[in-house]
């Protein structure tokens, strides 16, 4: 009988100690950060491009990432991470206007986005589907 009371007391003490534990939150951006080899298909002219990008977290934000060398143009483009998706809201960097989205699975980020390049009075549209593979 004394053993049952001791075991019960220990179990209650153990359960009470877990009640004070807080849930550890994992930064969803972690799965996106790193260096990627990009294969980019342009639906407008049928061209394929290959280059590298780096994705890193934006400091001071809990959901924003930045793509360095986006579109192989040396520009930084910002995206918002929601789960396994990243959303690139319409933004302008120099002569480039960009908007798109992507989904990550393992080490592969599949993206589709639009890029409009404005040079003087001329605009050049690019409808892109890209596969980014983390290395």
Buried (B, 14 or more C-beta within 10 A) or exposed (E): EEEEEEEEEEEEEEEEEEEEEEEEEEEBBEBBBBBBEBBBBBEEEEEEEEBEBEBBBBEEEEBBBBBBBBBEBEBBBBBBBEEEBBEBEEBEBEBBBBBBBBEBEEEEBEBBBBBBBEEEEEEEEBBBBBBBEBE
